[in-house]
Every structure is written in C-alpha cells, then in structure tokens.
C-alpha cells in the first residue's frame, strides 16, 4: 500500500494553525531584543538557556529552529509541560 504524504497530512482549516511565540527575559537582563540575544549567545555558547514547554513540543521545535537559523548554541532546559487542562 503506497503512502501519499500530501493526502495523509492535510490541514482542513489552515487559518487555525497559527501560534504566537514569545522570547522572555527578566526585566534586569541587558538583553532587550532578538539581535542582542543572538549576539550574547554567539559570544557565550551554551551559557544561555532556552526553556520550551517540554521535550518534543512545538515550542521545543521552534526553539531548535531558532538556534539553528541564528547559528547559536543554547542549553535546552524544558519545563515539565504546558499549562494544565
């Protein structure tokens, strides 16, 4: 039985598959924007942490994509999970 990727994964409502992502630091942190975050991470590889909502979650994958795209190394420090349901 052949597998058809386009037929197997089809979004019925593509307008409902959008999410907002936040980069958050403490207010006393000198990093105030994404450019400063990338510069700090490049200057200090594996000294900054990235805390997604658990392992193998969308936020984890987004963080890995960000690190890869920016060419930086950060410590993966996942939360135990997302908000309770």
C-alpha positions as CSV (number, residue, x, y, z in Angstrom):
1,X,0.0,0.0,0.0
2,X,1.7,3.2,-1.1
3,X,1.8,6.2,1.2
4,X,0.7,9.6,-0.1
5,X,2.2,12.3,2.0
6,X,0.1,15.2,0.7
7,X,-3.1,13.2,1.2
8,X,-2.0,11.9,4.6
9,X,-1.4,15.3,6.1
10,X,-3.9,17.9,5.0
11,X,-5.0,21.0,7.0
12,X,-8.7,21.4,6.8
13,X,-8.5,24.9,8.3
14,X,-5.1,26.3,7.6
15,X,-6.2,29.6,9.2
16,X,-6.4,27.9,12.6
17,X,-2.8,26.7,12.6
18,X,-1.0,29.9,13.8
19,X,0.6,30.5,17.1
20,X,2.3,33.4,18.7
21,X,5.7,32.9,20.3
22,X,7.4,35.0,23.0
23,X,11.0,35.5,23.9
24,X,11.1,36.5,27.6
25,X,13.9,37.7,29.9
26,X,14.0,39.2,33.3
27,X,13.5,43.0,33.3
28,X,17.0,43.5,34.7
29,X,18.6,41.4,31.9
30,X,20.6,43.6,29.5
31,X,19.2,41.5,26.6
32,X,16.3,43.6,25.3
33,X,15.8,42.3,21.7
34,X,16.4,39.3,19.5
35,X,19.6,40.9,18.0
36,X,21.1,41.3,21.5
37,X,20.1,37.7,22.3
38,X,21.8,36.3,19.2
39,X,24.9,38.4,19.9
40,X,25.1,37.2,23.5
41,X,24.6,33.6,22.6
42,X,27.3,33.8,19.9
43,X,29.7,35.4,22.4
44,X,28.8,32.8,25.1
45,X,28.0,29.5,23.5
46,X,26.0,27.2,25.9
47,X,25.8,29.8,28.6
48,X,22.2,30.9,27.9
49,X,19.2,28.6,28.3
50,X,16.1,28.0,26.3
51,X,13.1,26.8,28.2
52,X,10.3,25.4,26.0
53,X,7.1,23.8,27.3
54,X,8.6,20.3,27.4
55,X,10.5,17.9,25.2
56,X,9.3,17.3,21.6
57,X,6.7,20.1,21.9
58,X,6.1,22.7,19.2
59,X,7.9,25.3,21.4
60,X,10.9,22.9,21.6
61,X,11.0,22.5,17.8
62,X,10.6,26.3,17.4
63,X,13.5,26.9,19.8
64,X,15.7,24.4,17.9
65,X,14.8,26.1,14.6
66,X,15.6,29.5,16.1
67,X,19.0,28.2,17.3
68,X,19.8,26.6,14.0
69,X,18.7,29.6,12.0
70,X,20.7,32.0,14.1
71,X,23.8,29.7,14.3
72,X,23.9,29.8,18.1
73,X,24.2,27.3,20.9
74,X,21.9,27.4,24.0
75,X,21.2,25.0,26.8
76,X,17.9,23.2,26.4
77,X,16.1,23.5,29.8
78,X,12.5,22.3,29.2
79,X,9.6,23.0,31.6
80,X,7.8,19.9,32.7
81,X,4.9,20.7,30.4
82,X,2.4,23.3,29.3
83,X,-0.5,24.7,31.3
84,X,-3.0,22.3,32.9
85,X,-6.1,21.4,31.0
